[in-house]
């Protein structure tokens, strides 16, 4: 049965389509605009001319020059000052995050200020008359300015991406040079042997591990012509921080400087169990009463209880999750990792084990089995305590994938403190696999940065067709601020979701409608380039295409169309006889 929300959305879409049809009909009707209104002959030449003039205007603006200088100066400073948590991986992740994040922030501000000013300033100072009196349709003026703004943004993003790549390689190269010096001074190796060790670390293949299980050990042994024990003795002569960074370098190459896709387990259909639980509570007269407990809220709570059966692992119990992943490949570059985060149903204090060892506070002891537990190819990493509520990874051999791509992940609760383990399937368990390179991912991240800039440029130009510069830029800043704080706003609204004492269903429907409509209208896209690159997650071309259609073609296109409609109808000067 259609809900109020569904009916309202259908009605709004129908009204918008009818309005768009009327606008287009009016625009293309005879006498519906200025002379030569929508003529396409010679349009590309005029668009390029307007775009060139727009870029020249931007480079003459002091505020644009300031933002460009900020970008050019900030990136080298970040490259030199990035420290993170003190490890190599922390330095690279800090530089990547701040470099891409500040690039997006600076260019967003530049786009909003310049797009709001360029047309409004020309109208206010009557410079627009120089264009309006020429045989250039007004839609080409608006679109040409948008193309000029986006061309400038594309050039700046390309510079930022190239510098980010170069800075990342410089940080890694600086560590490799330091490691080479450590191997020569403390390990007693020659310069040539140290270079061979660095090359061997770069070429490490196979699942990663800790300690003697690390694939770095046999790689170094092969490069030096020594045994594994001799290599371990060599590494023990290095400082602890250097040994840690060698492992971090391997993790960096596998988990950050890469492009990975992921698969997650899904909950089975829960509606039948929810209906059964609701019917049972109703028969036993145990349903909560009161206006603050509508049926929707009761069913939502029941859904959380039923879903917990598939995400909770009791002490000494086990639970298996099945995912549909990629078909296995015989490829050394095809790496497979299990990423997880465990939460516990109670406090886990520090305790002493019978063998004298201690389990630290806020840790948990899981046993993982990847693959069919009864099959010969099942893989189980060493059982060790893991910190709770923290994202961790371990790599597995690719032969655990079944021929049809099925991946089975089993967890056994081995913690002696008898607490439940909770693995949230939304973000607490996933299998990651390599689909591309770091260079490809960085380029697609740069393209993803341009998508919200296209919408902001269209918004600024559309507002400047009928508003002054201060008003247009204020609207852009408000929309940008809402987008940046949308998570906080959504959380605040959800915290008061059950406070309406009267007409609960209607008010909740209106609340949901208002929230989703606002976020849908002002959303700048769902791709976060910096977060994706930090975790080594691939930004696929399909994601870029979907976002480009949704944000650039639909939203930015509608804003530009609305701006053109207003601009064509606007009287720029009165004829005095």
Secondary structure, DSSP 8 states (H G I E B T S, - for coil): ---HHHHHHHHHHHHHHHHHHHHHHHHHSTTSSSTTTT--TTHHHHHHHHHHHHHHHHHH-HHHHHHHHHHHHHHHHHHHH--TTSSHHHHHHHHHHHHHHHHHHHHHHHHHHHHHHHHHHHHHTTTTHHHHTSS--HHHHHHHHHHHHHHHHHHHHHHHHHHHHHHHHHHHHHHHHHHHHHHHHTT---HHHHHHHHHHHHT--S---SGGG-HHHHHHHHHHT--HHHHHHHHHTS-HHHHHHHHHHHHHHHHTSEEEEEE-------HHHHHHHHHHHHHTT-S--STT--HHHHHHHHHHHHHHTTTEE-TT-EEEEEEE-------TT--EEEEE--EESS----EE-TTS-EE-TTEEEEEEEES-TTSTT-B----EEEETTS-EEEEE-GGGS-TTSEEEEEEEE--TT---EE--TTTSEEEEEEEEEHHHHHHHHHHHHHHHHHHHHHHHHHHHTTS-HHHHHHHHHHHHHHHHTHHHHHHHHHHTTT---SSHHHHHHHHHHHHHHHHHHH---S--HHHHHHTTB---HHHHHHHIIIIIIIIIHHHHHHHHHHHHH---S----
